[in-house]
């Protein structure tokens, strides 16, 4: 039902979270229904923002949401290794790192 609802709208921006994110595996979640809804949201949005903390990097969950090429902006914390951040930047992803207190 949610997937069908998102097919009927267009968004300027979509902000999605994930259970895992990696250059090779893309964006993932452990919930099949959530993956389908998020895929639709990505398709219906002009810009995609992914929010993921350091614990999500180089992890893969059961179901793919999208690829790295789907991401326009990645927001994460400063605990992600610089080498990993550089891989995303080389892949064309804009990255913002936010310090945690």
N, C-alpha and C positions, 0 to 999 in steps of 0.2 A: 504494500500500500504506500509506504514512504517513497519507494523508488518511483512509482507512478506519479506521485505528487511532485517530486523534484523534476520530472521530465517536462512539466508544464511551466516551469519558471526559468528565468535567466538571472544570474547574479553577476555583479561587477567583481565581487571578491568572495572567495570561500575560505574559511579557516577550518582546517581539519587536524585532528590529532592522529596518532598511530601507536601501535604496539612495537613496531620495528621499522627501521629505515636503513638502507644500505645502497651503495652505488650499484651493485650488481642485481640485488633482489627487489629494489624499489621500496615502496611504502606498503606496510602490511598490518593486518589485524587478526585476532583469533576468532572473530565472529563473521560467519559467511554473510549474514544479512547486512551487517554494517559495511562490509566490503562492497556489496552491490549498491547500497545507498551512496557511499562515498564516491564510487566510480561515476555514478550519475551526477552527483554534485560537481565533480571535476569537469565532466563533459559540458555541463550547463553554466560554467563560470568562466569569466574572462581572465581572472587571475586567481591562482591557488597559493594559499599560504599554509604551510605545514608547521605545526608546533610540536617539538620533540625534545625532551631533556636528554642528557648524556647517556642515560641507561637504555635508550632505544636504538642507539647507533650500532651498526654492524650486527643487528639482530633481524631475524625473520620470523614472522608469525605465520599461521596457517593459510591465510587468504590475502591475495594481492589487491591493494587499493589502486595503485598506479605506479608509474615509473618515475624516475628522477626527472625526466624531461617534462613531466606534468607540473613540477614545482616552480613557481615564480619567486617565492620568498620562503626561506627556511629560518624559523626563529628557534634558537636553542640557548643553552647556558654556556658558561665559559669552561665547564669541565670536560667538554669534548676536545680530544687531542687536535692540535693544529694540523697535523697531517691528514686527518679525516676531514676537517673543514676545508682544507685546500682541495681535496678530491671533489667535493661538491661544487666549489667555486670553479674548478676546471671544467666541470660538467655543465656549467652555465647557470648554476643556481646562485641567486643572491642570498647571502647569509647574514643574519644579525645575531650576535651573541650578547646575551643579557647576563650580567653578573648576578649571582645569587648571594643573598646575605646570610 
